Amino acid sequence: MLEASAPLGLMPLIWEVSCPACNRVMIAGQVLDQLLERGRRQALMSDRIAARALPQEFLELAGRTTDRVMLLVDRYWFAYASHDRRDLAQMLVILLSPLVANPAITDALREECERGVIAWIERLPAATARP
């Protein structure tokens, strides 16, 4: 499996690519960029709908904030790896925890949940499981 570094220096289209198995390092450019872009997940409409519903569903559950958020993440994005789901849950705890003190759901909060979930999905490699 190849590993790519962050873009090198001032040239955003140049990466260092290494193969740990054969201990080789090479420089890659725009071709790798195109491969990486195609290798990213795309969020579905169902992801957007679920993300926007999170604040309301969070309020309907009982328990600790972290437990409620993890339950929601597992409900909608169960097919993703557990470490990826934990990353999403950490972000959602920050967004949803203020609802405990003030249960007012705003459009801005729904949009922020949607943006966060979409960003999380789109940063995952395409090889990650999809429900």
Kinemage of the C-alpha trace (Angstrom):
@kinemage 1
@onewidth
@group {chain A} dominant
@subgroup {mainchain}
@vectorlist {calphas} color= white
{ca met a 1} P 0.000 0.000 0.000
{ca leu a 2} L 1.327 3.431 -0.914
{ca glu a 3} L 1.418 6.306 1.540
{ca ala a 4} L 1.294 9.944 0.430
{ca ser a 5} L 2.747 12.860 2.351
{ca ala a 6} L 1.188 16.278 2.671
{ca pro a 7} L 1.868 18.504 -0.361
{ca leu a 8} L 5.548 19.428 -0.533
{ca gly a 9} L 6.710 23.010 -0.149
{ca leu a 10} L 5.186 25.720 -2.271
{ca met a 11} L 4.060 23.269 -4.939
{ca pro a 12} L 0.562 22.107 -3.909
{ca leu a 13} L 0.429 19.522 -6.704
{ca ile a 14} L 3.575 17.618 -5.659
{ca trp a 15} L 3.643 14.811 -3.063
{ca glu a 16} L 6.156 12.343 -1.810
{ca val a 17} L 4.782 8.820 -2.181
{ca ser a 18} L 6.382 5.952 -0.291
{ca cys a 19} L 5.932 2.217 -0.343
{ca pro a 20} L 6.817 0.833 3.106
{ca ala a 21} L 6.860 -2.753 1.803
{ca cys a 22} L 9.647 -2.126 -0.722
{ca asn a 23} L 11.181 0.926 1.004
{ca arg a 24} L 10.912 3.129 -2.116
{ca val a 25} L 10.086 6.813 -2.259
{ca met a 26} L 8.967 8.735 -5.338
{ca ile a 27} L 7.541 12.112 -6.200
{ca ala a 28} L 4.027 12.305 -7.650
{ca gly a 29} L 2.061 15.213 -8.993
{ca gln a 30} L -1.252 15.997 -10.619
{ca val a 31} L -2.007 12.371 -11.518
{ca leu a 32} L -1.940 11.450 -7.829
{ca asp a 33} L -4.129 14.455 -7.068
{ca gln a 34} L -6.767 13.189 -9.492
{ca leu a 35} L -6.586 9.689 -8.038
{ca leu a 36} L -6.956 11.001 -4.492
{ca glu a 37} L -9.953 13.139 -5.423
{ca arg a 38} L -11.696 10.195 -7.065
{ca gly a 39} L -10.867 8.098 -4.032
{ca arg a 40} L -12.954 10.210 -1.668
{ca arg a 41} L -16.448 9.460 -0.430
{ca gln a 42} L -19.395 11.496 -1.557
{ca ala a 43} L -22.168 12.244 0.917
{ca leu a 44} L -25.640 11.056 -0.019
{ca met a 45} L -28.895 12.944 0.415
{ca ser a 46} L -29.771 10.483 3.206
{ca asp a 47} L -26.607 11.598 5.064
{ca arg a 48} L -27.690 15.216 4.771
{ca ile a 49} L -31.220 14.472 5.979
{ca ala a 50} L -29.947 12.410 8.917
{ca ala a 51} L -27.445 15.109 9.884
{ca arg a 52} L -30.108 17.829 9.906
{ca ala a 53} L -32.336 15.648 12.100
{ca leu a 54} L -29.629 15.066 14.714
{ca pro a 55} L -30.504 17.992 17.032
{ca gln a 56} L -34.164 16.934 17.358
{ca glu a 57} L -33.305 13.278 17.813
{ca phe a 58} L -30.638 14.185 20.354
{ca leu a 59} L -33.261 15.955 22.484
{ca glu a 60} L -35.610 12.974 22.261
{ca leu a 61} L -33.038 10.638 23.833
{ca ala a 62} L -32.199 10.358 27.517
{ca gly a 63} L -28.789 9.868 29.075
{ca arg a 64} L -25.367 11.439 28.973
{ca thr a 65} L -24.500 13.653 26.025
{ca thr a 66} L -21.752 11.350 24.781
{ca asp a 67} L -24.003 8.295 24.971
{ca arg a 68} L -26.802 10.001 23.060
{ca val a 69} L -24.468 11.243 20.338
{ca met a 70} L -22.798 7.852 19.927
{ca leu a 71} L -26.209 6.182 19.689
{ca leu a 72} L -27.179 8.560 16.878
{ca val a 73} L -23.898 8.082 15.030
{ca asp a 74} L -24.244 4.306 15.306
{ca arg a 75} L -27.853 4.527 14.110
{ca tyr a 76} L -27.049 6.316 10.847
{ca trp a 77} L -23.413 5.557 10.089
{ca phe a 78} L -23.039 2.065 11.579
{ca ala a 79} L -21.165 0.624 8.586
{ca tyr a 80} L -18.166 2.905 9.046
{ca ala a 81} L -15.188 1.850 11.161
{ca ser a 82} L -15.579 2.438 14.890
{ca his a 83} L -12.630 4.858 15.046
{ca asp a 84} L -14.200 6.919 12.247
{ca arg a 85} L -17.551 6.952 14.048
{ca arg a 86} L -15.821 8.115 17.238
{ca asp a 87} L -14.266 11.015 15.304
{ca leu a 88} L -17.700 12.057 14.078
{ca ala a 89} L -19.183 11.676 17.561
{ca gln a 90} L -16.506 13.929 19.089
{ca met a 91} L -17.387 16.690 16.659
{ca leu a 92} L -21.126 16.243 17.244
{ca val a 93} L -20.735 16.366 21.032
{ca ile a 94} L -19.311 19.869 20.635
{ca leu a 95} L -22.235 20.922 18.442
{ca leu a 96} L -25.060 19.251 20.355
{ca ser a 97} L -24.029 19.591 24.015
{ca pro a 98} L -25.374 23.184 24.298
{ca leu a 99} L -28.857 21.723 23.719
{ca val a 100} L -28.738 20.204 27.214
{ca ala a 101} L -28.871 23.667 28.812
{ca asn a 102} L -30.934 25.373 26.108
{ca pro a 103} L -33.071 23.007 23.998
{ca ala a 104} L -33.718 25.557 21.251
{ca ile a 105} L -32.971 24.059 17.839
{ca thr a 106} L -32.043 26.609 15.200
{ca asp a 107} L -31.581 26.308 11.453
{ca ala a 108} L -27.973 27.345 12.006
{ca leu a 109} L -27.422 24.325 14.261
{ca arg a 110} L -29.020 21.977 11.716
{ca glu a 111} L -26.793 23.446 8.982
{ca glu a 112} L -23.699 23.106 11.157
{ca cys a 113} L -24.513 19.448 11.841
{ca glu a 114} L -25.003 18.865 8.123
{ca arg a 115} L -21.728 20.590 7.211
{ca gly a 116} L -19.858 18.635 9.868
{ca val a 117} L -21.215 15.255 8.798
{ca ile a 118} L -20.615 15.975 5.106
{ca ala a 119} L -17.035 17.094 5.791
{ca trp a 120} L -16.454 13.941 7.858
{ca ile a 121} L -17.787 11.660 5.104
{ca glu a 122} L -15.871 13.398 2.348
{ca arg a 123} L -12.541 13.143 4.135
{ca leu a 124} L -12.869 9.358 4.453
{ca pro a 125} L -11.141 7.213 1.835
{ca ala a 126} L -13.393 5.492 -0.710
{ca ala a 127} L -12.352 2.101 0.642
{ca thr a 128} L -14.288 2.837 3.839
{ca ala a 129} L -17.514 0.864 4.107
{ca arg a 130} L -20.762 2.534 3.097
{ca pro a 131} L -24.127 1.472 4.501
